[in-house]
Amino acid sequence: MSDIVDNRREKLVDTIKRILDSTQSARFAVGYFFVSGLTAV
């Protein structure tokens, strides 16, 4: 698995949901952001 999620093979929201239960912190770097994406998370 790559550390980069580009929404082509795997959706960012799916990655976030999978890893958040097993981590104490997370960092995100995004090129652009839609409010609808925040709603999905």
HTML snippet that shows the backbone in 3Dmol.js (N, CA, C, O; Angstrom):
<script src="https://3Dmol.org/build/3Dmol-min.js"></script>
<div id="view" style="width:600px;height:400px;position:relative"></div>
<script>
const pdb = `
ATOM      1  N   MET A   1       0.850  -1.194   0.000  1.00  0.00           N
ATOM      2  CA  MET A   1       0.000   0.000   0.000  1.00  0.00           C
ATOM      3  C   MET A   1       0.881   1.237   0.000  1.00  0.00           C
ATOM      4  O   MET A   1       1.874   1.293   0.725  1.00  0.00           O
ATOM      5  N   SER A   2       0.532   2.214  -0.793  1.00  0.00           N
ATOM      6  CA  SER A   2       1.258   3.468  -0.874  1.00  0.00           C
ATOM      7  C   SER A   2       0.797   4.414   0.227  1.00  0.00           C
ATOM      8  O   SER A   2      -0.316   4.282   0.737  1.00  0.00           O
ATOM      9  N   ASP A   3       1.640   5.358   0.591  1.00  0.00           N
ATOM     10  CA  ASP A   3       1.253   6.386   1.546  1.00  0.00           C
ATOM     11  C   ASP A   3       0.433   7.483   0.887  1.00  0.00           C
ATOM     12  O   ASP A   3      -0.104   8.357   1.568  1.00  0.00           O
ATOM     13  N   ILE A   4       0.335   7.440  -0.427  1.00  0.00           N
ATOM     14  CA  ILE A   4      -0.414   8.450  -1.177  1.00  0.00           C
ATOM     15  C   ILE A   4      -1.719   7.844  -1.668  1.00  0.00           C
ATOM     16  O   ILE A   4      -1.728   6.782  -2.290  1.00  0.00           O
ATOM     17  N   VAL A   5      -2.818   8.526  -1.382  1.00  0.00           N
ATOM     18  CA  VAL A   5      -4.135   8.084  -1.848  1.00  0.00           C
ATOM     19  C   VAL A   5      -4.619   9.116  -2.850  1.00  0.00           C
ATOM     20  O   VAL A   5      -4.801  10.284  -2.504  1.00  0.00           O
ATOM     21  N   ASP A   6      -4.830   8.690  -4.099  1.00  0.00           N
ATOM     22  CA  ASP A   6      -5.216   9.647  -5.144  1.00  0.00           C
ATOM     23  C   ASP A   6      -6.643   9.443  -5.659  1.00  0.00           C
ATOM     24  O   ASP A   6      -7.029  10.037  -6.665  1.00  0.00           O
ATOM     25  N   ASN A   7      -7.420   8.610  -4.977  1.00  0.00           N
ATOM     26  CA  ASN A   7      -8.817   8.340  -5.324  1.00  0.00           C
ATOM     27  C   ASN A   7      -8.992   7.574  -6.624  1.00  0.00           C
ATOM     28  O   ASN A   7     -10.118   7.449  -7.106  1.00  0.00           O
ATOM     29  N   ARG A   8      -7.921   7.060  -7.205  1.00  0.00           N
ATOM     30  CA  ARG A   8      -8.056   6.261  -8.427  1.00  0.00           C
ATOM     31  C   ARG A   8      -8.306   4.799  -8.093  1.00  0.00           C
ATOM     32  O   ARG A   8      -9.266   4.204  -8.583  1.00  0.00           O
ATOM     33  N   ARG A   9      -7.451   4.219  -7.265  1.00  0.00           N
ATOM     34  CA  ARG A   9      -7.607   2.809  -6.878  1.00  0.00           C
ATOM     35  C   ARG A   9      -8.329   2.663  -5.553  1.00  0.00           C
ATOM     36  O   ARG A   9      -9.054   1.691  -5.338  1.00  0.00           O
ATOM     37  N   GLU A  10      -8.137   3.604  -4.683  1.00  0.00           N
ATOM     38  CA  GLU A  10      -8.744   3.559  -3.353  1.00  0.00           C
ATOM     39  C   GLU A  10      -9.206   4.965  -2.993  1.00  0.00           C
ATOM     40  O   GLU A  10      -8.487   5.934  -3.239  1.00  0.00           O
ATOM     41  N   LYS A  11     -10.380   5.085  -2.420  1.00  0.00           N
ATOM     42  CA  LYS A  11     -10.922   6.390  -2.042  1.00  0.00           C
ATOM     43  C   LYS A  11     -10.343   6.824  -0.701  1.00  0.00           C
ATOM     44  O   LYS A  11     -10.168   6.004   0.201  1.00  0.00           O
ATOM     45  N   LEU A  12     -10.049   8.105  -0.574  1.00  0.00           N
ATOM     46  CA  LEU A  12      -9.493   8.644   0.660  1.00  0.00           C
ATOM     47  C   LEU A  12     -10.409   8.374   1.845  1.00  0.00           C
ATOM     48  O   LEU A  12      -9.935   8.022   2.925  1.00  0.00           O
ATOM     49  N   VAL A  13     -11.701   8.533   1.659  1.00  0.00           N
ATOM     50  CA  VAL A  13     -12.635   8.318   2.767  1.00  0.00           C
ATOM     51  C   VAL A  13     -12.551   6.880   3.275  1.00  0.00           C
ATOM     52  O   VAL A  13     -12.646   6.653   4.481  1.00  0.00           O
ATOM     53  N   ASP A  14     -12.379   5.917   2.392  1.00  0.00           N
ATOM     54  CA  ASP A  14     -12.257   4.518   2.808  1.00  0.00           C
ATOM     55  C   ASP A  14     -10.966   4.285   3.591  1.00  0.00           C
ATOM     56  O   ASP A  14     -10.953   3.540   4.571  1.00  0.00           O
ATOM     57  N   THR A  15      -9.893   4.919   3.157  1.00  0.00           N
ATOM     58  CA  THR A  15      -8.617   4.805   3.855  1.00  0.00           C
ATOM     59  C   THR A  15      -8.710   5.414   5.248  1.00  0.00           C
ATOM     60  O   THR A  15      -8.238   4.826   6.221  1.00  0.00           O
ATOM     61  N   ILE A  16      -9.311   6.580   5.341  1.00  0.00           N
ATOM     62  CA  ILE A  16      -9.457   7.252   6.636  1.00  0.00           C
ATOM     63  C   ILE A  16     -10.275   6.392   7.596  1.00  0.00           C
ATOM     64  O   ILE A  16      -9.891   6.202   8.750  1.00  0.00           O
ATOM     65  N   LYS A  17     -11.393   5.880   7.117  1.00  0.00           N
ATOM     66  CA  LYS A  17     -12.239   5.049   7.981  1.00  0.00           C
ATOM     67  C   LYS A  17     -11.501   3.807   8.469  1.00  0.00           C
ATOM     68  O   LYS A  17     -11.705   3.368   9.600  1.00  0.00           O
ATOM     69  N   ARG A  18     -10.643   3.238   7.618  1.00  0.00           N
ATOM     70  CA  ARG A  18      -9.922   2.023   7.975  1.00  0.00           C
ATOM     71  C   ARG A  18      -8.839   2.284   9.017  1.00  0.00           C
ATOM     72  O   ARG A  18      -8.648   1.457   9.909  1.00  0.00           O
ATOM     73  N   ILE A  19      -8.129   3.402   8.935  1.00  0.00           N
ATOM     74  CA  ILE A  19      -6.980   3.608   9.810  1.00  0.00           C
ATOM     75  C   ILE A  19      -7.259   4.422  11.066  1.00  0.00           C
ATOM     76  O   ILE A  19      -6.471   4.354  12.009  1.00  0.00           O
ATOM     77  N   LEU A  20      -8.333   5.183  11.121  1.00  0.00           N
ATOM     78  CA  LEU A  20      -8.541   6.072  12.262  1.00  0.00           C
ATOM     79  C   LEU A  20      -8.718   5.336  13.586  1.00  0.00           C
ATOM     80  O   LEU A  20      -8.319   5.864  14.624  1.00  0.00           O
ATOM     81  N   ASP A  21      -9.291   4.155  13.591  1.00  0.00           N
ATOM     82  CA  ASP A  21      -9.454   3.420  14.842  1.00  0.00           C
ATOM     83  C   ASP A  21      -8.128   2.930  15.418  1.00  0.00           C
ATOM     84  O   ASP A  21      -8.050   2.617  16.606  1.00  0.00           O
ATOM     85  N   SER A  22      -7.094   2.861  14.598  1.00  0.00           N
ATOM     86  CA  SER A  22      -5.824   2.308  15.069  1.00  0.00           C
ATOM     87  C   SER A  22      -4.711   3.350  15.168  1.00  0.00           C
ATOM     88  O   SER A  22      -3.539   2.984  15.254  1.00  0.00           O
ATOM     89  N   THR A  23      -5.051   4.634  15.159  1.00  0.00           N
ATOM     90  CA  THR A  23      -4.026   5.663  15.232  1.00  0.00           C
ATOM     91  C   THR A  23      -4.444   6.762  16.201  1.00  0.00           C
ATOM     92  O   THR A  23      -5.632   6.950  16.466  1.00  0.00           O
ATOM     93  N   GLN A  24      -3.468   7.478  16.723  1.00  0.00           N
ATOM     94  CA  GLN A  24      -3.751   8.573  17.645  1.00  0.00           C
ATOM     95  C   GLN A  24      -3.762   9.922  16.939  1.00  0.00           C
ATOM     96  O   GLN A  24      -4.296  10.894  17.473  1.00  0.00           O
ATOM     97  N   SER A  25      -3.179   9.994  15.741  1.00  0.00           N
ATOM     98  CA  SER A  25      -3.161  11.249  14.998  1.00  0.00           C
ATOM     99  C   SER A  25      -3.074  10.955  13.506  1.00  0.00           C
ATOM    100  O   SER A  25      -2.711   9.852  13.096  1.00  0.00           O
ATOM    101  N   ALA A  26      -3.409  11.946  12.711  1.00  0.00           N
ATOM    102  CA  ALA A  26      -3.339  11.815  11.258  1.00  0.00           C
ATOM    103  C   ALA A  26      -3.046  13.187  10.664  1.00  0.00           C
ATOM    104  O   ALA A  26      -3.440  14.215  11.215  1.00  0.00           O
ATOM    105  N   ARG A  27      -2.358  13.184   9.551  1.00  0.00           N
ATOM    106  CA  ARG A  27      -2.051  14.426   8.831  1.00  0.00           C
ATOM    107  C   ARG A  27      -2.500  14.265   7.390  1.00  0.00           C
ATOM    108  O   ARG A  27      -2.369  13.189   6.807  1.00  0.00           O
ATOM    109  N   PHE A  28      -3.023  15.325   6.824  1.00  0.00           N
ATOM    110  CA  PHE A  28      -3.535  15.297   5.464  1.00  0.00           C
ATOM    111  C   PHE A  28      -2.978  16.471   4.680  1.00  0.00           C
ATOM    112  O   PHE A  28      -2.947  17.598   5.173  1.00  0.00           O
ATOM    113  N   ALA A  29      -2.543  16.205   3.472  1.00  0.00           N
ATOM    114  CA  ALA A  29      -2.133  17.252   2.543  1.00  0.00           C
ATOM    115  C   ALA A  29      -3.008  17.089   1.310  1.00  0.00           C
ATOM    116  O   ALA A  29      -2.994  16.038   0.669  1.00  0.00           O
ATOM    117  N   VAL A  30      -3.760  18.116   0.980  1.00  0.00           N
ATOM    118  CA  VAL A  30      -4.670  18.032  -0.159  1.00  0.00           C
ATOM    119  C   VAL A  30      -4.431  19.192  -1.102  1.00  0.00           C
ATOM    120  O   VAL A  30      -4.090  20.297  -0.680  1.00  0.00           O
ATOM    121  N   GLY A  31      -4.616  18.926  -2.385  1.00  0.00           N
ATOM    122  CA  GLY A  31      -4.454  19.967  -3.394  1.00  0.00           C
ATOM    123  C   GLY A  31      -5.694  20.837  -3.527  1.00  0.00           C
ATOM    124  O   GLY A  31      -5.598  22.019  -3.854  1.00  0.00           O
ATOM    125  N   TYR A  32      -6.841  20.259  -3.276  1.00  0.00           N
ATOM    126  CA  TYR A  32      -8.097  21.001  -3.282  1.00  0.00           C
ATOM    127  C   TYR A  32      -9.069  20.264  -2.390  1.00  0.00           C
ATOM    128  O   TYR A  32      -8.879  19.085  -2.091  1.00  0.00           O
ATOM    129  N   PHE A  33     -10.097  20.948  -1.970  1.00  0.00           N
ATOM    130  CA  PHE A  33     -10.993  20.373  -0.975  1.00  0.00           C
ATOM    131  C   PHE A  33     -12.418  20.806  -1.259  1.00  0.00           C
ATOM    132  O   PHE A  33     -12.683  21.977  -1.532  1.00  0.00           O
ATOM    133  N   PHE A  34     -13.342  19.837  -1.190  1.00  0.00           N
ATOM    134  CA  PHE A  34     -14.754  20.136  -1.325  1.00  0.00           C
ATOM    135  C   PHE A  34     -15.459  19.834  -0.005  1.00  0.00           C
ATOM    136  O   PHE A  34     -15.121  18.857   0.662  1.00  0.00           O
ATOM    137  N   VAL A  35     -16.417  20.647   0.374  1.00  0.00           N
ATOM    138  CA  VAL A  35     -17.174  20.424   1.607  1.00  0.00           C
ATOM    139  C   VAL A  35     -17.847  19.060   1.564  1.00  0.00           C
ATOM    140  O   VAL A  35     -17.980  18.416   2.604  1.00  0.00           O
ATOM    141  N   SER A  36     -18.273  18.604   0.398  1.00  0.00           N
ATOM    142  CA  SER A  36     -18.891  17.291   0.289  1.00  0.00           C
ATOM    143  C   SER A  36     -17.929  16.185   0.724  1.00  0.00           C
ATOM    144  O   SER A  36     -18.371  15.148   1.218  1.00  0.00           O
ATOM    145  N   GLY A  37     -16.634  16.387   0.551  1.00  0.00           N
ATOM    146  CA  GLY A  37     -15.648  15.417   1.018  1.00  0.00           C
ATOM    147  C   GLY A  37     -15.603  15.353   2.529  1.00  0.00           C
ATOM    148  O   GLY A  37     -15.461  14.273   3.101  1.00  0.00           O
ATOM    149  N   LEU A  38     -15.720  16.488   3.176  1.00  0.00           N
ATOM    150  CA  LEU A  38     -15.758  16.516   4.642  1.00  0.00           C
ATOM    151  C   LEU A  38     -16.994  15.798   5.148  1.00  0.00           C
ATOM    152  O   LEU A  38     -16.922  15.092   6.154  1.00  0.00           O
ATOM    153  N   THR A  39     -18.105  15.957   4.488  1.00  0.00           N
ATOM    154  CA  THR A  39     -19.333  15.274   4.871  1.00  0.00           C
ATOM    155  C   THR A  39     -19.155  13.757   4.815  1.00  0.00           C
ATOM    156  O   THR A  39     -19.685  13.047   5.669  1.00  0.00           O
ATOM    157  N   ALA A  40     -18.431  13.258   3.842  1.00  0.00           N
ATOM    158  CA  ALA A  40     -18.213  11.820   3.707  1.00  0.00           C
ATOM    159  C   ALA A  40     -17.367  11.277   4.858  1.00  0.00           C
ATOM    160  O   ALA A  40     -17.557  10.142   5.294  1.00  0.00           O
ATOM    161  N   VAL A  41     -16.440  12.089   5.342  1.00  0.00           N
ATOM    162  CA  VAL A  41     -15.585  11.657   6.448  1.00  0.00           C
ATOM    163  C   VAL A  41     -16.342  11.767   7.739  1.00  0.00           C
ATOM    164  O   VAL A  41     -15.803  11.450   8.800  1.00  0.00           O
TER     165      VAL A  41
END
`;
const viewer = $3Dmol.createViewer("view");
viewer.addModel(pdb, "pdb");
viewer.setStyle({}, {cartoon: {color: "spectrum"}});
viewer.zoomTo();
viewer.render();
</script>
